[in-house]
Structures are given as C-alpha cells and as structure tokens.
Amino acid sequence: MTNVHALSIPAPRPLVADARHAAPYPTHLLGPLRAAVEAAHRETQAPIAIAAQSALAAASLAVQGHANVETLGGYRPLSLYCITIAGSGERKSTVDRCLAGSLDDFDCTVSDPTVHGLFRILSRTPSAGLLSDEAGSFLGSYAMKPSQAQQTFGTFNSLWDGKRIRLARAKEETVLHGRRMALHLMMQPAVAEKLIGDPMAEGIGFLPRCLIVEPESTIGTRRITTFPESQPPAERSRERLVELLSKELPIREPETFELAPRRLPLSIEAREALVTAADEIERDQASGNKLESVRAFASKTAENACRIAGVLAMWRDPNADKVEAEDMESGLGLASYYLDEAQRLMGRSALDADLRMADELRIWLQSRPNRTFLTADVQQCAPRRDMLKRPVADRLLSTLEEHGWIRRLPTGALVDGAPRKAAWTLC
C-alpha cells in the first residue's frame, strides 16, 4: 500500500547548491591584445579568461612606468591587479609562458612577496610585477600571516594608488616614491576561497582593487588535432613585451629611481562615455539596487576601466597622446565584466560560509544516535565553537529546517522524558 503521507513530504534540498556559472569572457573588448589572447587559447586550449588575465597583467607591467591615465579622481597609475582562479590542470603556467615568457629576461618580477621583498626589488627597479602561477605559496607565506597581512595588503594598496610606500625597521624608516607594481595571482579554488572569504582582504580595500575571474573549466573538452605550434600572434605579443620593457623608464631622481610618468588624458568622447557609465554605476549602488552588496568593488570600477583603457592604448602605441573612445569602451566593458564576476564570487562566498556551516551541523546531527534533539544540545555539543552561540545555532537550525533536513517539534513535546520548548527531529 502506498504511503500517501510520505509522498507529501518533499525530499531535503542540498545545502550547497551549484553556483551561478561565469559568463563568457568578452575577448572582443581586448583591442590590441585580442589576437594574442585568442592565439594562446588555441595553442594551450586553456580557458580564454586565463589568457586574457595573463595578457593584461603583462601589458600593465610593460607600460605602467611610462604614463598615468586620467580618471574621474585625477591621474592614476596604469597598474592592474589580476586574480585568476582555476583548478589544477587548467594550464595556467603554460598560458603564462606563452604570453609572458619573455619576462624571464628582465629583472622586474617579484619572487619574495613580503613587504621586505617588495622593497628589495623596488629599490633597484621602480617598476615591477608579482606574477605568480601558484599563488598558494604567496597566500601561505610569512607575508600573509595574521601579524603581517594588514601591512602587506596596505603596501599593495599604496602601490596601486601610486603613493609612497614605507618600511619601518628598528632604527630607521625607508620610504620609496614613484614606484609601480602589476599583479597577477593565479590560484586554485580552495586557496581562493580563503582569500575571497577574508574580511580583511575586502575591508582594507585590496580585493576591490583586483580584477577577479574564475572561468569554466575546459578539462575534458580539449582535443589534440595537431602537434601544438607557437601561434604568430602570441610570438608577436612576446616581442612587443620585450620592446616595451626595453624602453628607458622616465626617472625623476636618478639617485632614488623615482618615476616621472607622463600624463595620458582621455579624449572628449572617452570622458563622456566614462561619466555616463560612472553615473549608472553610482545609481546601482543605492540601497536595494543590484550593486548594493558589492559597493566596494563598484566604487573602483570606473577607475579600473580607465586603467584598462590606458593599458590598451599604450600597448597599441607607447607614444599615444590620449585614450580614445574605442579603448574607453573596451575598458568600461571589461570593467563591467569584472564587476559582475566580483558580484558572483563574493555573493557565493558569503552564502557558502553559512551553508557550509549548516551542512557541518547536519552531518553531526545525523551521526548522533538520537533523531530528536534540543537547541541546547547544539549550544553545548556542536562540532564548532562558533555554533555554540544561541544566535548562530538558531540561524543554522532555521537553515536546516528551510532545506527540509530537520523539523521543529510542537512546544511541550516530550524529549528525554520531559516536555521541551525548543526541540527538533531529523526528517
């Protein structure tokens, strides 16, 4: 005989649902970098967003010492901070070699990401890059220990802003002016989860300065049709990188290596496009609007658009006298894509943290011999200390109830031989 009552109870819903997928990377907006990015994608069959990040970061490193671009807040560095999240086997290193392998011939990359390490390289060259295809070592290093993380993030923020940086030692303080730093951190999802979920990284302003992507995997879809050969556009991109890195940097003070970048203004049309887009972004940050949850990222979007546009203009022509509307449209489109990615990833991080904790509680409850339990049982014996607080316990139990894993018993239900006010049973 069919149990009609059983059929009326829906099955529990998974606590950790599938995340919204990444949108396709808008390669058509990459301007002079597009051909090289698409060539690297063909050559390596890695996600095209990885190639785009490598190309943008390398181009930023190549031009950041030569010009400051006009933004709504004045002239700012052309430095870009890129973060790429991709699993093992996605050919991150292969893509980077394909597009930025020629960097090995120049003393401009950081191997020691501590503040002391940054000062060492920036003391001998005013323009450098931290380009790591396995950033887990950086995030697990001394530089990111709780006692050092704030100083590390603060130093990177100052470099992005074009401000002087300071290093305090026991008896003296070192100050460096006019330095530039490009950044590309490639990391696996488990590592990225810790960074994106770090309140300090967002609160201090480091993450909102970054262009973050987590593309869909291409593993399982890659096919060997011919023996891989280096693509001419990728080769030309490496040659262009060498050409730009070989240019003499404009130095204000030879003794201190302080840079004196020229100004790269926006054309009238580029400025008009920027103002229109910035006004729309501002409206979307209002309470209840779509960007309310990522205001910190949205507030940096217009400036990142200018930086991207300036990098594209300088890569095309290192003698460019202004940013044209075409490059500004590319910058705005790409910055909008990165803002959408930030909203997707930050929203998932915030949601995942609570749902993962609820799932831990579910597993623990199901491992106990009794199907019925009290809220007090969770407060006293839960597997994590932060679950012992009543507000947290109530929130997690409500989440489990909403997803169909537990059911609240009527007030006064007998549990362990006594009537209870707050009792539950596993479904």
C-alpha positions as CSV (number, residue, x, y, z in Angstrom):
1,M,0.0,0.0,0.0
2,T,1.3,3.4,-0.9
3,N,2.3,5.7,2.0
4,V,0.4,8.9,0.9
5,H,1.8,10.9,3.9
6,A,5.4,10.0,2.9
7,L,4.7,11.3,-0.7
8,S,3.6,14.7,0.7
9,I,6.9,15.4,2.3
10,P,9.4,16.8,-0.1
11,A,13.0,15.5,-0.2
12,P,15.6,17.7,1.6
13,R,17.3,20.2,-0.6
14,P,21.1,20.3,-0.9
15,L,22.6,23.0,1.3
16,V,25.4,23.9,-1.1
17,A,23.7,24.5,-4.4
18,D,25.5,24.9,-7.7
19,A,26.9,28.4,-8.1
20,R,26.0,30.7,-11.0
21,H,28.3,30.0,-13.9
22,A,30.8,32.5,-15.1
23,A,29.8,34.5,-18.2
24,P,32.0,34.0,-21.3
25,Y,35.0,36.3,-21.3
26,P,34.4,39.3,-23.7
27,T,37.5,38.9,-25.8
28,H,36.1,41.2,-28.4
29,L,36.9,44.1,-26.0
30,L,40.6,43.3,-25.7
31,G,41.6,45.6,-28.6
32,P,45.3,45.1,-29.5
33,L,45.6,42.2,-27.1
34,R,42.8,40.1,-28.6
35,A,44.7,38.3,-31.3
36,A,47.4,37.2,-28.9
37,V,44.9,36.0,-26.3
38,E,42.9,34.0,-28.8
39,A,46.2,32.6,-30.2
40,A,47.3,31.5,-26.7
41,H,43.9,29.9,-26.2
42,R,44.2,28.0,-29.4
43,E,47.7,26.9,-28.6
44,T,47.0,25.8,-25.0
45,Q,43.3,25.1,-25.0
46,A,43.2,26.7,-21.6
47,P,40.2,28.8,-20.6
48,I,40.4,32.0,-22.6
49,A,39.9,34.1,-19.5
50,I,43.3,32.9,-18.1
51,A,45.0,34.0,-21.3
52,A,43.2,37.4,-21.1
53,Q,44.4,37.9,-17.5
54,S,48.0,37.0,-18.3
55,A,48.0,39.4,-21.3
56,L,46.5,42.3,-19.3
57,A,48.9,41.8,-16.4
58,A,52.0,41.6,-18.6
59,A,50.9,44.6,-20.7
60,S,50.3,46.6,-17.5
61,L,53.8,45.7,-16.2
62,A,55.2,46.8,-19.6
63,V,53.6,50.3,-19.7
64,Q,52.9,51.2,-16.1
65,G,56.2,53.1,-15.6
66,H,55.6,55.4,-18.6
67,A,52.3,57.1,-18.0
68,N,49.5,57.8,-15.6
69,V,46.0,57.8,-17.0
70,E,43.3,60.3,-16.4
71,T,40.4,59.2,-14.2
72,L,37.5,60.8,-12.5
73,G,39.7,61.3,-9.5
74,G,42.8,62.7,-11.3
75,Y,45.7,60.9,-12.9
76,R,46.4,57.4,-11.7
77,P,48.8,54.5,-12.4
78,L,48.3,52.1,-15.2
79,S,48.9,49.2,-12.8
80,L,46.4,46.4,-12.9
81,Y,45.8,43.8,-10.2
82,C,44.6,40.5,-11.6
83,I,43.4,37.4,-9.7
84,T,42.7,34.2,-11.7
85,I,41.0,31.2,-10.0
86,A,41.5,27.9,-11.8
87,G,41.9,24.3,-10.7
88,S,45.0,22.1,-11.1
89,G,45.5,21.0,-14.7
90,E,44.0,24.1,-16.3
91,R,47.4,25.0,-17.9
92,K,47.8,28.3,-16.0
93,S,51.6,28.1,-16.2
94,T,51.5,27.1,-19.9
95,V,49.4,30.1,-20.8
96,D,51.7,32.5,-18.8
97,R,54.8,31.1,-20.6
98,C,53.0,31.5,-23.9
99,L,52.2,35.2,-23.4
100,A,54.7,36.4,-20.8
101,G,57.6,34.1,-21.1
102,S,59.9,36.9,-22.2
103,L,59.6,38.5,-18.7
104,D,62.3,36.0,-17.6
105,D,64.9,38.1,-19.4
106,F,64.2,41.2,-17.3
107,D,64.8,41.8,-13.6
108,C,61.3,43.1,-13.0
109,T,59.4,40.3,-11.2
110,V,59.0,39.7,-7.5
111,S,59.8,36.3,-6.1
112,D,59.6,37.3,-2.4
113,P,56.1,38.8,-1.7
114,T,56.8,40.0,1.8
115,V,57.0,43.8,2.3
116,H,60.8,43.4,2.7
117,G,60.9,41.5,-0.6
118,L,58.9,44.2,-2.4
119,F,61.2,46.9,-1.0
120,R,64.3,45.0,-2.2
121,I,63.2,44.8,-5.8
122,L,61.6,48.2,-5.9
123,S,64.9,49.7,-4.5
124,R,66.7,48.6,-7.7
125,T,63.9,48.9,-10.3
126,P,60.9,51.3,-10.0
127,S,58.5,49.2,-12.0
128,A,57.9,45.6,-11.1
129,G,55.3,42.8,-11.1
130,L,54.2,40.0,-8.9
131,L,53.1,37.4,-11.4
132,S,52.6,34.0,-9.7
133,D,51.1,30.9,-11.4
134,E,50.8,29.3,-8.0
135,A,49.8,32.0,-5.6
136,G,49.0,29.5,-2.8
137,S,52.6,29.8,-1.8
138,F,52.2,33.6,-1.5
139,L,49.0,33.4,0.5
140,G,50.5,30.8,2.8
141,S,53.7,32.8,3.2
142,Y,55.0,34.9,6.1
143,A,53.6,38.0,4.3
144,M,50.1,36.8,4.8
145,K,50.4,35.6,8.4
146,P,47.8,37.4,10.7
147,S,50.5,39.7,12.1
148,Q,51.7,40.7,8.6
149,A,48.7,40.6,6.4
150,Q,47.4,44.1,7.1
151,Q,50.8,45.6,6.3
152,T,51.1,43.5,3.1
153,F,47.6,44.5,1.9
154,G,48.3,48.1,2.8
155,T,51.5,48.2,0.9
156,F,49.9,46.7,-2.2
157,N,47.1,49.3,-1.9
158,S,49.6,52.1,-1.7
159,L,51.4,50.8,-4.8
160,W,48.1,50.6,-6.7
161,D,47.3,54.1,-5.7
162,G,50.7,55.4,-6.8
163,K,51.5,56.6,-3.3
164,R,54.8,56.3,-1.5
165,I,55.5,53.2,0.5
166,R,57.2,52.9,3.8
167,L,59.2,50.2,5.6
168,A,59.9,50.7,9.2
169,R,63.0,49.0,10.7
170,A,64.3,49.0,14.3
171,K,66.3,52.3,13.9
172,E,65.2,53.7,10.6
173,E,62.4,54.1,8.1
174,T,62.8,53.5,4.4
175,V,60.5,55.5,2.1
176,L,60.2,54.8,-1.7
177,H,58.4,57.3,-4.0
178,G,57.2,56.8,-7.6
179,R,57.0,53.0,-7.7
180,R,54.7,50.9,-9.8
181,M,53.5,47.3,-9.3
182,A,51.5,45.0,-11.6
183,L,49.9,41.9,-10.1
184,H,48.7,38.6,-11.4
185,L,47.9,35.9,-8.8
186,M,46.8,32.6,-10.2
187,M,45.4,30.2,-7.6
188,Q,43.3,27.1,-7.1
189,P,39.7,27.4,-5.8
190,A,40.5,26.1,-2.3
191,V,43.1,28.8,-1.9
192,A,40.9,31.5,-3.4
193,E,38.1,30.6,-1.1
194,K,40.2,31.7,1.9
195,L,41.3,35.0,0.2
196,I,37.8,35.9,-1.0
197,G,36.3,35.0,2.3
198,D,38.9,37.0,4.3
199,P,37.1,40.1,5.7
200,M,40.4,42.0,6.0
201,A,41.2,41.5,2.3
202,E,37.9,43.1,1.3
203,G,37.6,45.6,4.1
204,I,41.0,47.1,3.7
205,G,40.3,47.5,0.0
206,F,42.7,45.0,-1.6
207,L,40.2,42.8,-3.2
208,P,38.1,45.7,-4.6
209,R,41.1,46.9,-6.5
210,C,41.5,43.5,-8.2
211,L,40.1,42.1,-11.5
212,I,39.0,38.6,-10.5
213,V,37.9,35.7,-12.7
214,E,37.0,32.1,-12.2
215,P,36.3,30.7,-15.7
216,E,34.6,27.5,-16.5
217,S,37.0,24.6,-16.9
218,T,38.0,23.3,-20.3
219,I,39.2,20.0,-18.9
220,G,37.5,17.1,-20.7
221,T,36.9,19.2,-23.8
222,R,40.5,19.6,-25.0
223,R,41.3,17.6,-28.1
224,I,44.7,17.1,-29.8
225,T,44.2,17.7,-33.5
226,T,47.7,18.7,-34.5
227,F,51.0,18.9,-32.7
228,P,50.8,22.3,-30.8
229,E,52.8,25.0,-32.5
230,S,53.5,28.6,-31.3
231,Q,51.0,30.9,-32.8
232,P,52.3,34.0,-34.7
233,P,50.1,36.5,-32.7
234,A,51.4,35.1,-29.4
235,E,55.0,35.4,-30.7
236,R,54.4,39.0,-31.7
237,S,53.0,39.7,-28.3
238,R,56.1,38.4,-26.6
239,E,58.2,40.5,-29.0
240,R,56.1,43.6,-28.1
241,L,56.6,42.9,-24.4
242,V,60.4,42.8,-24.9
243,E,60.2,46.0,-26.9
244,L,58.2,47.9,-24.2
245,L,60.2,46.5,-21.3
246,S,63.4,47.6,-23.1
247,K,62.3,51.2,-23.3
248,E,64.1,53.5,-20.9
249,L,61.9,54.5,-18.0
250,P,61.3,58.2,-17.2
251,I,63.1,58.8,-14.0
252,R,62.7,62.0,-11.9
253,E,65.6,61.3,-9.5
254,P,68.4,59.1,-10.7
255,E,69.7,58.6,-7.2
256,T,66.3,57.3,-5.9
257,F,64.9,55.8,-9.1
258,E,61.7,57.8,-8.6
259,L,59.5,57.5,-11.7
260,A,58.2,60.5,-13.6
261,P,55.4,59.1,-15.8
262,R,53.8,61.5,-18.3
263,R,50.1,62.2,-18.3
264,L,47.7,60.2,-20.6
265,P,44.5,62.2,-20.8
266,L,41.1,61.0,-22.0
267,S,39.6,62.3,-25.3
268,I,36.4,64.2,-25.0
269,E,34.4,61.3,-26.3
270,A,36.2,58.9,-23.9
271,R,35.5,61.2,-21.0
272,E,31.8,61.5,-21.9
273,A,31.5,57.7,-22.0
274,L,33.2,57.4,-18.7
275,V,30.9,59.9,-17.0
276,T,27.8,58.2,-18.3
277,A,28.9,54.8,-17.1
278,A,30.1,56.1,-13.7
279,D,26.7,57.7,-13.1
280,E,24.9,54.5,-13.8
281,I,27.2,52.5,-11.5
282,E,26.6,55.1,-8.8
283,R,22.8,54.7,-9.1
284,D,23.1,50.9,-9.0
285,Q,24.9,51.1,-5.6
286,A,21.8,52.7,-3.9
287,S,20.1,50.6,-1.1
288,G,18.0,47.9,-2.7
289,N,19.7,48.2,-6.1
290,K,21.8,45.5,-7.8
291,L,25.2,46.6,-6.7
292,E,24.5,47.4,-3.1
293,S,26.2,44.2,-1.9
294,V,29.5,45.0,-3.8
295,R,29.8,48.7,-3.3
296,A,33.5,48.4,-2.5
297,F,34.1,46.8,-5.9
298,A,31.7,49.1,-7.8
299,S,33.4,52.2,-6.4
300,K,36.7,51.1,-8.1
301,T,35.1,50.1,-11.4
302,A,35.3,53.4,-13.2
303,E,39.0,53.8,-12.3
304,N,39.8,50.2,-13.4
305,A,38.0,51.0,-16.7
306,C,40.4,53.9,-17.2
307,R,43.4,51.8,-16.3
308,I,42.4,49.1,-18.7
309,A,41.7,51.6,-21.4
310,G,45.1,53.3,-20.8
311,V,47.0,49.9,-20.9
312,L,45.3,49.1,-24.3
313,A,46.2,52.5,-25.7
314,M,49.8,52.3,-24.6
315,W,50.2,48.7,-25.8
316,R,49.0,49.8,-29.2
317,D,51.1,52.9,-29.3
318,P,53.6,53.7,-26.5
319,N,53.6,57.3,-27.8
320,A,49.8,57.7,-27.6
321,D,48.8,61.2,-26.5
322,K,45.3,60.3,-25.3
323,V,42.8,57.5,-24.6
324,E,40.4,57.3,-27.5
325,A,36.7,56.4,-27.2
326,E,37.3,52.9,-28.6
327,D,39.7,52.0,-25.8
328,M,37.4,53.5,-23.2
329,E,34.5,51.5,-24.4
330,S,36.7,48.4,-24.1
331,G,37.8,49.4,-20.6
332,L,34.3,50.0,-19.5
333,G,33.0,46.8,-20.9
334,L,35.8,44.8,-19.4
335,A,35.5,46.5,-16.0
336,S,31.8,45.8,-16.1
337,Y,32.5,42.1,-16.7
338,Y,34.9,42.0,-13.7
339,L,32.3,43.7,-11.5
340,D,29.8,41.1,-12.5
341,E,32.4,38.4,-11.6
342,A,33.1,40.0,-8.3
343,Q,29.4,40.1,-7.5
344,R,29.1,36.4,-8.4
345,L,32.1,35.3,-6.5
346,M,31.6,37.5,-3.4
347,G,28.0,36.5,-3.2
348,R,28.8,32.9,-3.4
349,S,31.5,33.2,-0.8
350,A,29.1,34.9,1.7
351,L,26.4,32.4,1.0
352,D,28.7,29.4,1.1
353,A,30.2,30.2,4.5
354,D,26.8,29.9,6.2
355,L,25.6,27.0,4.2
356,R,28.8,25.1,4.7
357,M,28.5,25.6,8.5
358,A,24.9,24.4,8.3
359,D,26.0,21.3,6.4
360,E,28.6,20.6,9.1
361,L,25.9,20.7,11.7
362,R,23.6,18.4,9.6
363,I,26.4,15.8,9.3
364,W,27.0,16.0,13.1
365,L,23.3,15.7,13.9
366,Q,22.9,12.7,11.6
367,S,25.9,11.0,13.3
368,R,24.2,11.1,16.7
369,P,22.2,8.0,17.9
370,N,19.1,10.0,18.6
371,R,16.9,11.6,15.9
372,T,15.4,14.1,18.3
373,F,17.5,16.8,19.9
374,L,17.2,20.2,21.6
375,T,18.6,23.6,20.6
376,A,20.5,23.3,23.9
377,D,22.2,20.2,22.6
378,V,23.6,22.2,19.7
379,Q,24.7,25.0,22.0
380,Q,26.5,22.6,24.3
381,C,28.0,20.0,22.0
382,A,28.1,21.3,18.4
383,P,31.3,20.4,16.4
384,R,32.4,24.0,16.1
385,R,32.8,26.6,18.8
386,D,31.0,29.4,16.8
387,M,27.9,27.1,16.7
388,L,27.6,27.2,20.5
389,K,26.3,30.8,20.5
390,R,22.5,30.9,20.6
391,P,22.0,33.3,17.6
392,V,24.3,31.2,15.4
393,A,22.6,28.0,16.5
394,D,19.2,29.4,15.8
395,R,20.2,30.6,12.4
396,L,21.8,27.3,11.4
397,L,18.8,25.3,12.6
398,S,16.4,27.6,10.7
399,T,18.5,27.0,7.6
400,L,18.3,23.2,8.1
401,E,14.6,23.5,8.6
402,E,14.1,25.5,5.4
403,H,16.0,23.0,3.4
404,G,14.0,20.1,4.8
405,W,16.7,18.3,6.9
406,I,15.0,18.8,10.3
407,R,11.5,19.6,11.6
408,R,10.6,21.6,14.7
409,L,8.5,19.6,17.3
410,P,5.4,21.2,18.9
411,T,6.0,23.2,22.1
412,G,5.8,20.8,25.0
413,A,6.8,17.7,23.0
414,L,8.4,15.0,25.2
415,V,12.1,14.6,24.7
416,D,14.2,12.5,27.1
417,G,11.1,12.1,29.3
418,A,10.4,15.9,29.7
419,P,8.3,18.5,27.9
420,R,10.5,20.8,25.8
421,K,10.1,24.3,24.4
422,A,12.7,24.1,21.6
423,A,13.0,20.5,20.2
424,W,13.7,19.1,16.8
425,T,13.7,15.9,14.9
426,L,15.7,14.8,11.8
427,C,13.5,14.3,8.7
